[in-house]
Amino acid sequence: MAKEMLQPFTVFTREMLDAAVATCFDNGTMYCARAQVHRGSLYLTDYRAIFFDRWHSLPDIDIVFAAVDEPRVKMLVEEAQWTRTVGKYPGKSEGVRWEDKIELAMHTGNVGSPFRKRLAAAAAAHPDSMLVNELFIGDHGKIKQTCRELGLHTQGGHQQHKCFMRFEDQCSYKYLLNSASIGYANKFKYLLLCGSVVIYVQDGMQHKEFYEHGLLPGVHYVQAATADDVPAMGRETALRQRRWRCEQVASAGRARLAALDVRAIAAFNAELFTQYAAKQRFRVRPLPGAVRIDCEDDLWRHYARDPGFLKHFRSEDNATCVRPISPPFRPPGWGGAYNGSKVRCVASHDQRAGAQPLFCTPGAVVEEDQNPGDKTLQHRVITTTRSVQPGTSYAPFSEFPSAAKDGIPWTML
């Protein structure tokens, strides 16, 4: 699998990585970092800040990571996490038997990509077999009730911004739709845990996770070429002519993903990076201004914006360090070797002129509309605020990004 993923590349050069960094700067909303492993230590340079396997010995590597979607949900990251996730969703949807699952092919969430718009159009035209429940990030906090609470969960068609679904609610459908998003979509592995038949709509699916190479269509999931092919699939299965086959596919898909644990993921990535390193045609040296990360808490402290953030994520356990740390500890001591680094302002925010003007100007103030785009308010609230957040560095990329003087003793946290 690793060899196949690297197949388009014969070598990796410094010039290729520099070009990759340039594309990070071209897109003001991309989250992008350059990671280097040098003599067993991890070095990070944030270009668009993003939020650490320690079981494998890796050769020296230099690689650029980029992602459009940053983490939003607090998650305990540890070896047993996926096992717990599998146990939480045992494929029976809180006791719902296969024959009691709702006879619809369902998608809930973002419908922003052209491929999901086609899915929504197909659902509108075929409400007898499909349901697309459209939600956007802006709906969070506004929509208070689930589709089940409103009685909308069994109605097919395309419904917009009315209700939300818990993951358990999604598992109550016989058929779950996996369709291409604007960028990378990560729901496939979770849908397979439901014990439902996942219909994988191929149109627009350009990005795959490594585990997908170990899944077979017709065995672990079923394929539809386009959104227009989904209604016919739903009608065919709804006749129960293939009920036994659907149950087999649903069960096999869930069993395959349940066998994927954190160690398996780490082992794959270690193999991928090892093969990547073999294609490098230069000697890896840490970049000027790169941040050295030796312990898990070094990473959390580097990205933390306030002490409350650290309460949720730091482990305060030197066992997470790639090298043992012996007393006397230097600040912050227990739980890492953090030396005061912070994300550079120019790396951590949208720099487009209309997005956050003067954000990286020390001491600047900006008038902010607290209700942007809301035309229903007679009076908008305008406040004057200091533009920079706590823990921001103004250092250039060639210098170490120490924290700004914002009153928080970061080296002691």
VOTOR-944791 format. One record per residue (C-alpha): y, z, x; residue in one letter. Coordinates in steps of 0.05 Angstrom, whole numbers, padded with zeros to 5 digits, always signed. Example, Ala and Ser with C-alpha at 12.3 -4.5 7.8 and 13.67 -1.06 7.14 Angstrom:
// residues 2
-00090+00156+00246A;-00021+00143+00273S;
//
This chain:
// residues 413
+00000+00000+00000M;+00048+00018+00056A;+00033-00048+00092K;+00047-00087+00029E;+00113-00053+00017M;+00136-00069+00088L;+00108-00139+00087Q;+00175-00176+00082P;+00199-00145+00148F;+00172-00162+00216T;+00220-00117+00254V;+00277-00068+00242F;+00339-00070+00286T;+00402-00028+00291R;+00441-00087+00264E;+00399-00087+00201M;+00412-00013+00190L;+00487-00022+00202D;+00487-00078+00150A;+00451-00031+00101A;+00505+00022+00112V;+00558-00031+00098A;+00528-00044+00030T;+00533+00030+00015C;+00608+00025+00026F;+00613-00038-00016D;+00588-00001-00077N;+00633+00059-00092G;+00583+00092-00138T;+00521+00086-00095M;+00489+00149-00066Y;+00468+00132+00004C;+00447+00168+00068A;+00420+00151+00136R;+00363+00194+00159A;+00338+00199+00230Q;+00278+00236+00258V;+00288+00251+00332H;+00238+00294+00370R;+00214+00325+00306G;+00282+00343+00277S;+00315+00311+00217L;+00387+00286+00223Y;+00428+00264+00163L;+00492+00223+00157T;+00519+00219+00086D;+00554+00155+00066Y;+00550+00167-00008R;+00523+00237-00014A;+00454+00249-00044I;+00420+00310-00058F;+00233+00352+00060F;+00158+00341+00076D;+00138+00388+00131R;+00064+00375+00132W;+00064+00313+00174H;+00083+00297+00245S;+00127+00234+00245L;+00148+00188+00301P;+00223+00178+00313D;+00253+00139+00255I;+00321+00115+00232D;+00326+00093+00160I;+00378+00085+00105V;+00363+00112+00035F;+00403+00091-00026A;+00397+00108-00099A;+00439+00098-00160V;+00412+00158-00199D;+00422+00227-00169E;+00383+00288-00193P;+00410+00322-00255R;+00358+00374-00272V;+00342+00437-00234K;+00272+00431-00207M;+00228+00476-00165L;+00206+00431-00109V;+00140+00455-00080E;+00068+00433-00070E;+00043+00457-00138A;+00099+00427-00179Q;+00063+00364-00202W;+00000+00404-00218T;+00041+00449-00263R;+00074+00388-00296T;+00005+00359-00310V;-00018+00425-00339G;+00044+00430-00384K;+00029+00363-00416Y;-00047+00362-00425P;-00048+00295-00459G;-00060+00324-00529K;+00014+00331-00546S;+00012+00404-00564E;-00053+00396-00603G;-00038+00328-00635V;-00103+00288-00639R;-00103+00213-00624W;-00113+00196-00698E;-00053+00239-00716D;-00005+00206-00668K;+00051+00165-00698I;+00033+00091-00704E;+00095+00064-00668L;+00112+00037-00600A;+00170+00081-00579M;+00226+00083-00527H;+00279+00136-00523T;+00338+00139-00475G;+00384+00090-00441N;+00389+00020-00471V;+00441-00006-00422G;+00400-00059-00385S;+00392-00129-00415P;+00317-00118-00416F;+00323-00055-00458R;+00373-00089-00503K;+00319-00141-00518R;+00272-00083-00532L;+00322-00054-00581A;+00331-00122-00615A;+00255-00129-00622A;+00252-00059-00653A;+00308-00077-00702A;+00269-00138-00724A;+00202-00103-00728H;+00213-00031-00753P;+00141-00029-00777D;+00114-00026-00706S;+00171-00005-00659M;+00223+00050-00651L;+00279+00048-00599V;+00320+00112-00600N;+00383+00097-00560E;+00418+00152-00521L;+00468+00151-00463F;+00488+00204-00413I;+00552+00214-00452G;+00510+00237-00512D;+00487+00300-00475H;+00517+00361-00507G;+00541+00322-00567K;+00476+00309-00602I;+00447+00376-00622K;+00384+00359-00663Q;+00319+00325-00648T;+00295+00264-00685C;+00239+00305-00714R;+00288+00357-00742E;+00327+00301-00776L;+00265+00266-00802G;+00281+00204-00761L;+00220+00206-00715H;+00175+00165-00761T;+00226+00112-00779Q;+00220+00050-00738G;+00275+00003-00716G;+00335+00013-00670H;+00373+00077-00681Q;+00434+00094-00639Q;+00464+00161-00617H;+00435+00201-00675K;+00382+00248-00645C;+00344+00264-00582F;+00271+00275-00566M;+00238+00328-00524R;+00183+00303-00479F;+00131+00336-00523E;+00159+00297-00582D;+00150+00232-00544Q;+00077+00249-00533C;+00066+00248-00608S;+00069+00171-00609Y;+00008+00128-00597K;+00046+00076-00557Y;+00101+00090-00506L;+00145+00035-00478L;+00162+00028-00404N;+00218-00022-00395S;+00265-00042-00338A;+00329-00003-00332S;+00394-00022-00297I;+00365+00001-00231G;+00305+00044-00217Y;+00269+00077-00276A;+00222+00135-00262N;+00192+00152-00329K;+00127+00112-00322F;+00089+00169-00288K;+00111+00219-00340Y;+00094+00174-00399L;+00023+00167-00372L;+00015+00243-00377L;+00023+00240-00453C;-00047+00215-00468G;-00015+00156-00505S;-00022+00082-00489V;+00036+00061-00444V;+00059-00010-00457I;+00088-00036-00392Y;+00140-00090-00407V;+00140-00134-00345Q;+00206-00171-00357D;+00256-00147-00306G;+00210-00098-00271M;+00229-00109-00198Q;+00221-00038-00170H;+00154-00004-00166K;+00134+00065-00142E;+00076+00067-00093F;+00026+00098-00142Y;+00033+00038-00188E;-00008-00002-00138H;-00066+00043-00155G;-00063+00030-00230L;-00097-00028-00266L;-00070-00062-00329P;-00120-00058-00384G;-00150+00004-00352V;-00094+00054-00344H;-00040+00019-00386Y;-00029-00047-00423V;+00020-00102-00406Q;+00070-00141-00447A;+00105-00200-00414A;+00170-00191-00453T;+00199-00146-00507A;+00183-00200-00559D;+00109-00191-00545D;+00109-00117-00563V;+00109-00122-00640P;+00045-00163-00641A;+00011-00113-00595M;+00031-00057-00641G;+00006-00092-00704R;-00061-00107-00670E;-00073-00036-00650T;-00047-00009-00715A;-00105-00043-00751L;-00149+00006-00712R;-00193-00053-00690Q;-00188-00027-00619R;-00180+00047-00631R;-00236+00066-00582W;-00206+00022-00529R;-00136+00051-00537C;-00162+00121-00530E;-00199+00101-00466Q;-00136+00071-00436V;-00094+00131-00455A;-00144+00179-00425S;-00154+00138-00361A;-00079+00132-00349G;-00069+00206-00355R;-00128+00223-00311A;-00104+00177-00256R;-00034+00207-00254L;-00061+00278-00260A;-00097+00266-00194A;-00031+00250-00159L;-00003+00313-00127D;+00053+00329-00079V;+00008+00327-00017R;-00015+00257-00036A;+00057+00234-00043I;+00075+00265+00024A;+00015+00234+00057A;+00034+00165+00031F;+00106+00171+00055N;+00083+00196+00123A;+00041+00133+00129E;+00098+00089+00105L;+00147+00118+00155F;+00096+00113+00211T;+00087+00039+00198Q;+00162+00031+00191Y;+00172+00064+00260A;+00124+00015+00291A;+00170-00042+00270K;+00232-00011+00301Q;+00259-00049+00361R;+00306+00004+00388F;+00305+00076+00412R;+00327+00126+00360V;+00386+00170+00379R;+00422+00218+00330P;+00488+00189+00307L;+00554+00222+00326P;+00571+00270+00270G;+00501+00272+00242A;+00477+00338+00211V;+00414+00369+00239R;+00367+00396+00185I;+00312+00442+00211D;+00298+00483+00149C;+00298+00471+00074E;+00356+00518+00063D;+00398+00480+00114D;+00395+00421+00066L;+00415+00462+00005W;+00473+00496+00041R;+00498+00430+00067H;+00503+00401-00004Y;+00523+00464-00042A;+00591+00463-00077R;+00592+00536-00096D;+00552+00600-00085P;+00522+00594-00155G;+00488+00530-00135F;+00454+00565-00077L;+00428+00620-00122K;+00385+00569-00157H;+00358+00530-00098F;+00356+00567-00032R;+00289+00597-00014S;+00312+00646+00041E;+00246+00635+00075D;+00242+00613+00147N;+00172+00587+00134A;+00205+00524+00109T;+00230+00508+00179C;+00199+00453+00220V;+00206+00500+00280R;+00196+00575+00277P;+00262+00613+00280I;+00259+00678+00317S;+00309+00736+00314P;+00363+00749+00329P;+00383+00698+00277F;+00450+00662+00280R;+00489+00652+00215P;+00466+00647+00162P;+00402+00675+00191G;+00345+00684+00143W;+00327+00619+00109G;+00351+00569+00160G;+00395+00552+00219A;+00455+00525+00179Y;+00518+00516+00222N;+00571+00505+00170G;+00564+00431+00154S;+00590+00400+00089K;+00590+00331+00059V;+00650+00290+00080R;+00699+00278+00024C;+00698+00203+00038V;+00623+00203+00030A;+00616+00246-00032S;+00661+00215-00084H;+00677+00150-00119D;+00733+00121-00077Q;+00755+00066-00125R;+00829+00069-00140A;+00821+00084-00214G;+00766+00134-00207A;+00790+00195-00168Q;+00857+00178-00137P;+00880+00221-00078L;+00816+00260-00081F;+00808+00262-00006C;+00881+00278+00008T;+00886+00352+00028P;+00931+00391-00018G;+00943+00332-00066A;+00949+00344-00141V;+00927+00296-00195V;+00941+00295-00270E;+00875+00291-00306E;+00864+00271-00379D;+00814+00321-00405Q;+00792+00276-00461N;+00791+00205-00432P;+00780+00150-00482G;+00782+00197-00542D;+00829+00163-00592K;+00818+00215-00647T;+00860+00270-00616L;+00933+00275-00635Q;+00949+00314-00572H;+00914+00304-00506R;+00909+00361-00457V;+00939+00345-00389I;+00928+00392-00331T;+00950+00392-00259T;+00894+00408-00211T;+00882+00410-00136R;+00840+00348-00124S;+00789+00371-00074V;+00726+00412-00090Q;+00703+00472-00050P;+00662+00459+00012G;+00691+00391+00028T;+00699+00365+00098S;+00754+00317+00119Y;+00720+00300+00185A;+00709+00226+00202P;+00638+00201+00210F;+00642+00208+00285S;+00654+00283+00281E;+00613+00341+00255F;+00631+00353+00182P;+00650+00427+00181S;+00670+00459+00114A;+00741+00460+00091A;+00778+00527+00090K;+00767+00541+00017D;+00756+00617+00020G;+00680+00615+00018I;+00644+00639+00081P;+00593+00583+00080W;+00560+00602+00146T;+00540+00669+00116M;+00510+00644+00052L;
//
